[in-house]
Amino acid sequence: MKVCQCQWGRGLLPCVLAVVLCLFGTGRVSGGVKVVQTITGEQAQQHLQETNTVCGVVASTKYAERSREKHTYLNFDRPFPEQTFTAVVTEAARAKFKAPPEVVFDGKNVCVTGLITESFHGKPQIVVEDPSQIQIADPAPPAASPSGQGSAR
């Protein structure tokens, strides 16, 4: 069940608008109205500290099994370190997947929903704490070869 809230101290109109946006699934309320929207990895940098859905092709992956955190990284649009955005799957969330995320999502068109923050590399990211935050979207378009024709894997 969705809970819609508002801050009455801001006046009736902002409160009514916030509740209407929440009820129709186009926004969420948290200290004011923040519209939840679907954006690209390129756009994510302009939406830091917002909860949104970021979609793109997973261009490279890495399971950092030797690190202390044991995170799985799903890099969007271009391989690391040139990625536009990263979905960071925590070790606890990784354990909830039926198959390794770096295998399941590699090369797929994926949408991830959550709070967009900035990594220590200065790139936008969403920390994934539950598999429900990641969905495979429509099939990714085929990669274009230098001649402009699609290439097969």
Backbone as JSON Lines, residues from 0, in Angstrom:
{"i":0,"aa":"M","n":[0.84,-1.18,0.0],"ca":[0.0,0.0,0.0],"c":[0.88,1.24,0.0]}
{"i":1,"aa":"K","n":[0.58,2.18,-0.87],"ca":[1.35,3.4,-0.98],"c":[0.88,4.41,0.06]}
{"i":2,"aa":"V","n":[1.81,5.03,0.76],"ca":[1.48,6.03,1.75],"c":[1.89,7.39,1.19]}
{"i":3,"aa":"C","n":[0.93,8.28,1.08],"ca":[1.19,9.62,0.59],"c":[1.14,10.58,1.76]}
{"i":4,"aa":"Q","n":[2.16,11.43,1.86],"ca":[2.24,12.37,2.97],"c":[2.47,13.78,2.44]}
{"i":5,"aa":"C","n":[2.18,14.73,3.29],"ca":[2.51,16.11,2.94],"c":[2.85,16.85,4.22]}
{"i":6,"aa":"Q","n":[3.45,18.03,4.04],"ca":[3.77,18.88,5.17],"c":[2.76,20.02,5.19]}
{"i":7,"aa":"W","n":[1.83,19.94,6.12],"ca":[0.75,20.92,6.18],"c":[1.26,22.34,6.4]}
{"i":8,"aa":"G","n":[2.39,22.49,7.02],"ca":[2.92,23.82,7.29],"c":[3.26,24.61,6.04]}
{"i":9,"aa":"R","n":[3.32,23.96,4.89],"ca":[3.66,24.64,3.64],"c":[2.44,25.2,2.93]}
{"i":10,"aa":"G","n":[1.27,24.9,3.44],"ca":[0.05,25.41,2.83],"c":[-0.76,24.3,2.18]}
{"i":11,"aa":"L","n":[-2.01,24.59,1.9],"ca":[-2.93,23.6,1.36],"c":[-2.59,23.19,-0.07]}
{"i":12,"aa":"L","n":[-2.31,24.14,-0.95],"ca":[-2.07,23.82,-2.36],"c":[-0.86,22.9,-2.55]}
{"i":13,"aa":"P","n":[0.32,23.2,-1.96],"ca":[1.45,22.28,-2.12],"c":[1.14,20.89,-1.56]}
{"i":14,"aa":"C","n":[0.38,20.83,-0.47],"ca":[0.05,19.55,0.13],"c":[-0.88,18.75,-0.78]}
{"i":15,"aa":"V","n":[-1.89,19.37,-1.29],"ca":[-2.83,18.7,-2.19],"c":[-2.1,18.23,-3.45]}
{"i":16,"aa":"L","n":[-1.25,19.07,-4.01],"ca":[-0.48,18.71,-5.2],"c":[0.41,17.5,-4.91]}
{"i":17,"aa":"A","n":[1.07,17.49,-3.77],"ca":[1.95,16.38,-3.41],"c":[1.17,15.07,-3.29]}
{"i":18,"aa":"V","n":[0.02,15.11,-2.66],"ca":[-0.78,13.9,-2.5],"c":[-1.32,13.43,-3.84]}
{"i":19,"aa":"V","n":[-1.77,14.34,-4.69],"ca":[-2.28,13.96,-6.01],"c":[-1.17,13.32,-6.83]}
{"i":20,"aa":"L","n":[0.01,13.92,-6.84],"ca":[1.13,13.34,-7.58],"c":[1.48,11.96,-7.05]}
{"i":21,"aa":"C","n":[1.47,11.8,-5.75],"ca":[1.78,10.51,-5.15],"c":[0.74,9.46,-5.54]}
{"i":22,"aa":"L","n":[-0.52,9.79,-5.42],"ca":[-1.59,8.83,-5.71],"c":[-1.61,8.38,-7.16]}
{"i":23,"aa":"F","n":[-1.24,9.26,-8.06],"ca":[-1.25,8.89,-9.48],"c":[0.09,8.33,-9.94]}
{"i":24,"aa":"G","n":[0.99,8.06,-9.0],"ca":[2.23,7.38,-9.34],"c":[3.25,8.23,-10.07]}
{"i":25,"aa":"T","n":[3.1,9.52,-10.06],"ca":[4.06,10.36,-10.77],"c":[4.98,11.11,-9.83]}
{"i":26,"aa":"G","n":[4.87,10.87,-8.56],"ca":[5.77,11.57,-7.66],"c":[5.82,10.91,-6.31]}
{"i":27,"aa":"R","n":[6.72,11.41,-5.48],"ca":[6.82,10.95,-4.12],"c":[7.08,12.16,-3.25]}
{"i":28,"aa":"V","n":[6.74,12.04,-1.98],"ca":[6.86,13.17,-1.09],"c":[7.93,12.88,-0.06]}
{"i":29,"aa":"S","n":[8.83,13.81,0.12],"ca":[9.86,13.68,1.13],"c":[10.42,15.07,1.36]}
{"i":30,"aa":"G","n":[9.81,15.81,2.27],"ca":[10.25,17.17,2.53],"c":[9.9,18.1,1.39]}
{"i":31,"aa":"G","n":[8.93,17.78,0.6],"ca":[8.53,18.55,-0.57],"c":[8.26,17.58,-1.7]}
{"i":32,"aa":"V","n":[7.92,18.09,-2.86],"ca":[7.59,17.23,-3.98],"c":[8.83,16.94,-4.79]}
{"i":33,"aa":"K","n":[9.13,15.66,-4.97],"ca":[10.2,15.23,-5.86],"c":[9.56,14.27,-6.85]}
{"i":34,"aa":"V","n":[9.62,14.59,-8.09],"ca":[9.01,13.76,-9.11],"c":[9.91,12.57,-9.4]}
{"i":35,"aa":"V","n":[9.37,11.37,-9.29],"ca":[10.12,10.16,-9.66],"c":[9.97,10.01,-11.16]}
{"i":36,"aa":"Q","n":[11.08,9.88,-11.85],"ca":[11.05,9.81,-13.29],"c":[12.06,8.79,-13.8]}
{"i":37,"aa":"T","n":[11.93,8.43,-15.05],"ca":[12.88,7.54,-15.68],"c":[13.86,8.39,-16.46]}
{"i":38,"aa":"I","n":[15.16,8.17,-16.19],"ca":[16.21,8.97,-16.82],"c":[17.31,8.05,-17.35]}
{"i":39,"aa":"T","n":[18.2,8.61,-18.13],"ca":[19.35,7.87,-18.65],"c":[20.53,8.01,-17.69]}
{"i":40,"aa":"G","n":[21.54,7.19,-17.92],"ca":[22.76,7.31,-17.14],"c":[23.4,8.68,-17.29]}
{"i":41,"aa":"E","n":[23.34,9.23,-18.5],"ca":[23.89,10.58,-18.76],"c":[23.17,11.64,-17.93]}
{"i":42,"aa":"Q","n":[21.88,11.49,-17.72],"ca":[21.09,12.48,-16.98],"c":[21.21,12.34,-15.47]}
{"i":43,"aa":"A","n":[21.68,11.18,-15.0],"ca":[21.69,10.9,-13.57],"c":[22.5,11.9,-12.75]}
{"i":44,"aa":"Q","n":[23.58,12.43,-13.3],"ca":[24.41,13.4,-12.57],"c":[23.62,14.65,-12.17]}
{"i":45,"aa":"Q","n":[22.61,15.0,-12.96],"ca":[21.79,16.18,-12.65],"c":[20.67,15.85,-11.66]}
{"i":46,"aa":"H","n":[20.6,14.61,-11.2],"ca":[19.52,14.2,-10.3],"c":[20.04,13.56,-9.03]}
{"i":47,"aa":"L","n":[21.23,14.01,-8.58],"ca":[21.79,13.48,-7.34],"c":[20.85,13.79,-6.18]}
{"i":48,"aa":"Q","n":[20.77,12.85,-5.25],"ca":[19.93,12.93,-4.05],"c":[18.43,12.89,-4.38]}
{"i":49,"aa":"E","n":[18.1,12.36,-5.53],"ca":[16.7,12.13,-5.9],"c":[16.48,10.63,-6.08]}
{"i":50,"aa":"T","n":[15.28,10.2,-5.83],"ca":[14.91,8.81,-6.1],"c":[14.29,8.76,-7.48]}
{"i":51,"aa":"N","n":[14.93,8.05,-8.39],"ca":[14.48,7.95,-9.77],"c":[14.8,6.56,-10.3]}
{"i":52,"aa":"T","n":[14.39,6.31,-11.53],"ca":[14.73,5.09,-12.23],"c":[15.69,5.45,-13.35]}
{"i":53,"aa":"V","n":[16.84,4.79,-13.36],"ca":[17.86,5.03,-14.37],"c":[17.92,3.79,-15.27]}
{"i":54,"aa":"C","n":[17.82,4.03,-16.59],"ca":[17.83,2.93,-17.55],"c":[19.01,3.07,-18.51]}
{"i":55,"aa":"G","n":[19.56,1.94,-18.9],"ca":[20.66,1.93,-19.86],"c":[21.17,0.52,-20.07]}
{"i":56,"aa":"V","n":[22.07,0.38,-21.01],"ca":[22.67,-0.91,-21.31],"c":[23.86,-1.14,-20.38]}
{"i":57,"aa":"V","n":[23.92,-2.31,-19.77],"ca":[25.04,-2.66,-18.91],"c":[26.22,-3.02,-19.81]}
{"i":58,"aa":"A","n":[27.21,-2.11,-19.85],"ca":[28.35,-2.24,-20.76],"c":[29.5,-3.03,-20.15]}
{"i":59,"aa":"S","n":[29.61,-3.05,-18.82],"ca":[30.63,-3.85,-18.15],"c":[30.16,-4.15,-16.74]}
{"i":60,"aa":"T","n":[30.69,-5.23,-16.18],"ca":[30.32,-5.63,-14.83],"c":[31.57,-6.05,-14.08]}
{"i":61,"aa":"K","n":[31.46,-6.05,-12.75],"ca":[32.57,-6.56,-11.93],"c":[32.02,-6.99,-10.58]}
{"i":62,"aa":"Y","n":[32.35,-8.21,-10.21],"ca":[32.08,-8.69,-8.86],"c":[33.39,-8.55,-8.09]}
{"i":63,"aa":"A","n":[33.43,-7.65,-7.15],"ca":[34.65,-7.38,-6.38],"c":[34.71,-8.32,-5.18]}
{"i":64,"aa":"E","n":[34.85,-9.61,-5.47],"ca":[34.81,-10.63,-4.42],"c":[35.97,-10.56,-3.44]}
{"i":65,"aa":"R","n":[37.07,-9.94,-3.83],"ca":[38.22,-9.83,-2.93],"c":[38.22,-8.56,-2.1]}
{"i":66,"aa":"S","n":[37.25,-7.69,-2.35],"ca":[37.17,-6.45,-1.57],"c":[36.44,-6.71,-0.26]}
{"i":67,"aa":"R","n":[36.56,-5.79,0.65],"ca":[35.89,-5.91,1.95],"c":[34.37,-5.93,1.79]}
{"i":68,"aa":"E","n":[33.82,-5.07,0.91],"ca":[32.37,-4.95,0.75],"c":[31.76,-6.03,-0.14]}
{"i":69,"aa":"K","n":[32.56,-6.61,-1.04],"ca":[32.09,-7.63,-1.98],"c":[30.9,-7.15,-2.82]}
{"i":70,"aa":"H","n":[31.01,-5.92,-3.3],"ca":[29.97,-5.35,-4.15],"c":[30.06,-5.89,-5.57]}
{"i":71,"aa":"T","n":[28.93,-5.82,-6.26],"ca":[28.88,-6.13,-7.69],"c":[28.56,-4.81,-8.39]}
{"i":72,"aa":"Y","n":[29.33,-4.48,-9.42],"ca":[29.17,-3.22,-10.13],"c":[28.61,-3.48,-11.53]}
{"i":73,"aa":"L","n":[27.54,-2.78,-11.87],"ca":[26.93,-2.84,-13.2],"c":[27.1,-1.46,-13.81]}
{"i":74,"aa":"N","n":[28.0,-1.32,-14.78],"ca":[28.34,-0.03,-15.38],"c":[27.52,0.19,-16.64]}
{"i":75,"aa":"F","n":[26.85,1.33,-16.72],"ca":[25.93,1.63,-17.81],"c":[26.61,2.36,-18.97]}
{"i":76,"aa":"D","n":[26.17,2.04,-20.16],"ca":[26.45,2.73,-21.42],"c":[27.87,2.55,-21.96]}
{"i":77,"aa":"R","n":[28.88,2.67,-21.11],"ca":[30.27,2.46,-21.52],"c":[30.98,1.69,-20.4]}
{"i":78,"aa":"P","n":[32.0,0.9,-20.75],"ca":[32.72,0.16,-19.71],"c":[33.43,1.09,-18.72]}
{"i":79,"aa":"F","n":[33.63,0.6,-17.49],"ca":[34.42,1.31,-16.49],"c":[35.8,1.6,-17.07]}
{"i":80,"aa":"P","n":[36.36,2.76,-16.91],"ca":[35.96,3.87,-16.04],"c":[35.18,4.97,-16.76]}
{"i":81,"aa":"E","n":[34.72,4.71,-17.95],"ca":[34.0,5.72,-18.74],"c":[32.49,5.6,-18.63]}
{"i":82,"aa":"Q","n":[31.99,4.78,-17.69],"ca":[30.55,4.57,-17.54],"c":[29.84,5.88,-17.22]}
{"i":83,"aa":"T","n":[28.55,5.94,-17.58],"ca":[27.75,7.12,-17.25],"c":[27.11,7.0,-15.88]}
{"i":84,"aa":"F","n":[26.96,5.75,-15.4],"ca":[26.22,5.47,-14.19],"c":[26.57,4.05,-13.74]}
{"i":85,"aa":"T","n":[26.48,3.8,-12.43],"ca":[26.74,2.45,-11.91],"c":[25.65,2.04,-10.94]}
{"i":86,"aa":"A","n":[25.17,0.81,-11.11],"ca":[24.31,0.18,-10.11],"c":[25.24,-0.66,-9.25]}
{"i":87,"aa":"V","n":[25.24,-0.4,-7.95],"ca":[26.12,-1.09,-7.01],"c":[25.27,-2.07,-6.21]}
{"i":88,"aa":"V","n":[25.45,-3.35,-6.47],"ca":[24.69,-4.39,-5.77],"c":[25.47,-4.78,-4.52]}
{"i":89,"aa":"T","n":[24.85,-4.6,-3.35],"ca":[25.52,-4.94,-2.1],"c":[25.66,-6.46,-1.96]}
{"i":90,"aa":"E","n":[26.54,-6.88,-1.09],"ca":[26.74,-8.31,-0.85],"c":[25.44,-8.96,-0.36]}
{"i":91,"aa":"A","n":[24.72,-8.28,0.53],"ca":[23.46,-8.83,1.05],"c":[22.42,-8.97,-0.06]}
{"i":92,"aa":"A","n":[22.34,-7.99,-0.96],"ca":[21.39,-8.07,-2.07],"c":[21.81,-9.14,-3.06]}
{"i":93,"aa":"R","n":[23.1,-9.25,-3.3],"ca":[23.62,-10.26,-4.24],"c":[23.17,-11.66,-3.85]}
{"i":94,"aa":"A","n":[23.16,-11.93,-2.55],"ca":[22.76,-13.25,-2.05],"c":[21.3,-13.56,-2.36]}
{"i":95,"aa":"K","n":[20.49,-12.54,-2.62],"ca":[19.06,-12.74,-2.9],"c":[18.76,-13.02,-4.37]}
{"i":96,"aa":"F","n":[19.75,-12.83,-5.25],"ca":[19.55,-13.09,-6.68],"c":[19.66,-14.6,-6.93]}
{"i":97,"aa":"K","n":[18.88,-15.09,-7.89],"ca":[18.93,-16.52,-8.24],"c":[20.2,-16.87,-9.0]}
{"i":98,"aa":"A","n":[20.76,-15.9,-9.7],"ca":[22.0,-16.07,-10.46],"c":[22.85,-14.82,-10.24]}
{"i":99,"aa":"P","n":[24.16,-14.89,-10.46],"ca":[25.03,-13.72,-10.24],"c":[24.6,-12.52,-11.09]}
{"i":100,"aa":"P","n":[24.41,-11.36,-10.46],"ca":[23.97,-10.16,-11.2],"c":[24.89,-9.78,-12.35]}
{"i":101,"aa":"E","n":[26.21,-9.99,-12.18],"ca":[27.15,-9.62,-13.24],"c":[26.98,-10.5,-14.47]}
{"i":102,"aa":"V","n":[26.35,-11.65,-14.32],"ca":[26.06,-12.53,-15.46],"c":[24.67,-12.23,-16.02]}
{"i":103,"aa":"V","n":[23.69,-12.12,-15.14],"ca":[22.29,-11.91,-15.54],"c":[22.11,-10.61,-16.33]}
{"i":104,"aa":"F","n":[22.76,-9.53,-15.9],"ca":[22.5,-8.22,-16.48],"c":[23.51,-7.76,-17.52]}
{"i":105,"aa":"D","n":[24.62,-8.46,-17.68],"ca":[25.66,-8.05,-18.62],"c":[25.1,-7.97,-20.04]}
{"i":106,"aa":"G","n":[25.25,-6.79,-20.67],"ca":[24.8,-6.57,-22.04],"c":[23.31,-6.33,-22.18]}
{"i":107,"aa":"K","n":[22.6,-6.33,-21.09],"ca":[21.14,-6.16,-21.12],"c":[20.76,-4.69,-20.92]}
{"i":108,"aa":"N","n":[19.59,-4.34,-21.44],"ca":[19.0,-3.03,-21.17],"c":[18.29,-3.15,-19.83]}
{"i":109,"aa":"V","n":[18.75,-2.39,-18.84],"ca":[18.32,-2.54,-17.46],"c":[17.81,-1.22,-16.91]}
{"i":110,"aa":"C","n":[16.84,-1.3,-16.01],"ca":[16.38,-0.13,-15.28],"c":[16.56,-0.41,-13.79]}
{"i":111,"aa":"V","n":[17.14,0.54,-13.08],"ca":[17.37,0.41,-11.64],"c":[16.75,1.61,-10.94]}
{"i":112,"aa":"T","n":[16.04,1.35,-9.85],"ca":[15.34,2.4,-9.13],"c":[15.92,2.55,-7.73]}
{"i":113,"aa":"G","n":[16.12,3.81,-7.33],"ca":[16.62,4.09,-5.98],"c":[17.15,5.5,-5.87]}
{"i":114,"aa":"L","n":[17.77,5.78,-4.74],"ca":[18.35,7.09,-4.48],"c":[19.65,7.22,-5.25]}
{"i":115,"aa":"I","n":[19.76,8.25,-6.06],"ca":[20.97,8.5,-6.84],"c":[21.96,9.28,-5.98]}
{"i":116,"aa":"T","n":[23.14,8.69,-5.8],"ca":[24.21,9.34,-5.04],"c":[25.44,9.42,-5.94]}
{"i":117,"aa":"E","n":[26.5,9.99,-5.4],"ca":[27.73,10.12,-6.17],"c":[28.79,9.19,-5.58]}
{"i":118,"aa":"S","n":[29.44,8.42,-6.44],"ca":[30.49,7.51,-5.98],"c":[31.76,8.3,-5.68]}
{"i":119,"aa":"F","n":[32.73,7.64,-5.07],"ca":[34.0,8.34,-4.81],"c":[34.75,8.61,-6.1]}
{"i":120,"aa":"H","n":[34.33,8.0,-7.22],"ca":[34.91,8.3,-8.54],"c":[34.23,9.5,-9.18]}
{"i":121,"aa":"G","n":[33.21,10.06,-8.5],"ca":[32.49,11.21,-9.03],"c":[31.4,10.85,-10.02]}
{"i":122,"aa":"K","n":[31.05,9.57,-10.11],"ca":[30.01,9.11,-11.04],"c":[28.72,8.87,-10.27]}
{"i":123,"aa":"P","n":[27.57,9.09,-10.92],"ca":[26.3,8.81,-10.24],"c":[26.11,7.3,-10.08]}
{"i":124,"aa":"Q","n":[25.44,6.93,-8.98],"ca":[25.21,5.52,-8.7],"c":[23.93,5.35,-7.89]}
{"i":125,"aa":"I","n":[23.4,4.15,-7.94],"ca":[22.33,3.73,-7.04],"c":[22.82,2.47,-6.35]}
{"i":126,"aa":"V","n":[22.71,2.43,-5.03],"ca":[23.07,1.24,-4.28],"c":[21.83,0.35,-4.24]}
{"i":127,"aa":"V","n":[21.99,-0.85,-4.75],"ca":[20.9,-1.82,-4.83],"c":[20.94,-2.7,-3.59]}
{"i":128,"aa":"E","n":[19.86,-2.65,-2.82],"ca":[19.78,-3.44,-1.6],"c":[18.75,-4.56,-1.71]}
{"i":129,"aa":"D","n":[18.03,-4.6,-2.85],"ca":[17.03,-5.64,-3.06],"c":[16.9,-5.9,-4.56]}
{"i":130,"aa":"P","n":[16.79,-7.16,-4.97],"ca":[16.67,-7.47,-6.39],"c":[15.49,-6.78,-7.09]}
{"i":131,"aa":"S","n":[14.45,-6.43,-6.33],"ca":[13.29,-5.76,-6.94],"c":[13.63,-4.38,-7.49]}
{"i":132,"aa":"Q","n":[14.79,-3.83,-7.13],"ca":[15.2,-2.52,-7.63],"c":[15.69,-2.57,-9.07]}
{"i":133,"aa":"I","n":[16.01,-3.77,-9.58],"ca":[16.55,-3.91,-10.94],"c":[15.58,-4.71,-11.79]}
{"i":134,"aa":"Q","n":[15.3,-4.18,-12.98],"ca":[14.45,-4.86,-13.95],"c":[15.13,-4.87,-15.3]}
{"i":135,"aa":"I","n":[15.01,-5.97,-16.02],"ca":[15.47,-5.99,-17.41],"c":[14.37,-5.34,-18.23]}
{"i":136,"aa":"A","n":[14.75,-4.33,-19.02],"ca":[13.8,-3.58,-19.84],"c":[13.68,-4.24,-21.2]}
{"i":137,"aa":"D","n":[13.1,-3.54,-22.16],"ca":[13.0,-4.06,-23.51],"c":[14.39,-4.47,-23.98]}
{"i":138,"aa":"P","n":[14.46,-5.37,-24.95],"ca":[15.78,-5.8,-25.43],"c":[16.64,-4.61,-25.85]}
{"i":139,"aa":"A","n":[17.91,-4.73,-25.55],"ca":[18.85,-3.68,-25.93],"c":[19.01,-3.66,-27.44]}
{"i":140,"aa":"P","n":[19.2,-2.48,-28.04],"ca":[19.43,-2.42,-29.48],"c":[20.77,-3.07,-29.8]}
{"i":141,"aa":"P","n":[20.91,-3.68,-30.99],"ca":[22.19,-4.3,-31.33],"c":[23.28,-3.24,-31.43]}
{"i":142,"aa":"A","n":[24.48,-3.62,-31.04],"ca":[25.62,-2.7,-31.13],"c":[25.93,-2.45,-32.59]}
{"i":143,"aa":"A","n":[26.23,-1.21,-32.91],"ca":[26.54,-0.84,-34.3],"c":[28.02,-1.08,-34.57]}
{"i":144,"aa":"S","n":[28.32,-1.66,-35.7],"ca":[29.72,-1.84,-36.11],"c":[30.17,-0.56,-36.8]}
{"i":145,"aa":"P","n":[31.46,-0.39,-37.04],"ca":[31.94,0.83,-37.69],"c":[31.25,1.1,-39.03]}
{"i":146,"aa":"S","n":[30.78,0.06,-39.72],"ca":[30.12,0.28,-41.0],"c":[28.67,0.71,-40.84]}
{"i":147,"aa":"G","n":[28.2,0.74,-39.55],"ca":[26.83,1.16,-39.31],"c":[25.87,-0.02,-39.28]}
{"i":148,"aa":"Q","n":[26.36,-1.23,-39.61],"ca":[25.53,-2.41,-39.56],"c":[25.58,-2.98,-38.14]}
{"i":149,"aa":"G","n":[24.52,-3.67,-37.72],"ca":[24.51,-4.31,-36.41],"c":[25.53,-5.42,-36.38]}
{"i":150,"aa":"S","n":[26.1,-5.67,-35.22],"ca":[27.09,-6.74,-35.1],"c":[26.55,-7.85,-34.23]}
{"i":151,"aa":"A","n":[26.94,-9.05,-34.52],"ca":[26.52,-10.2,-33.74],"c":[27.59,-10.52,-32.72]}
{"i":152,"aa":"R","n":[27.2,-11.14,-31.61],"ca":[28.16,-11.53,-30.58],"c":[28.65,-12.89,-30.85]}
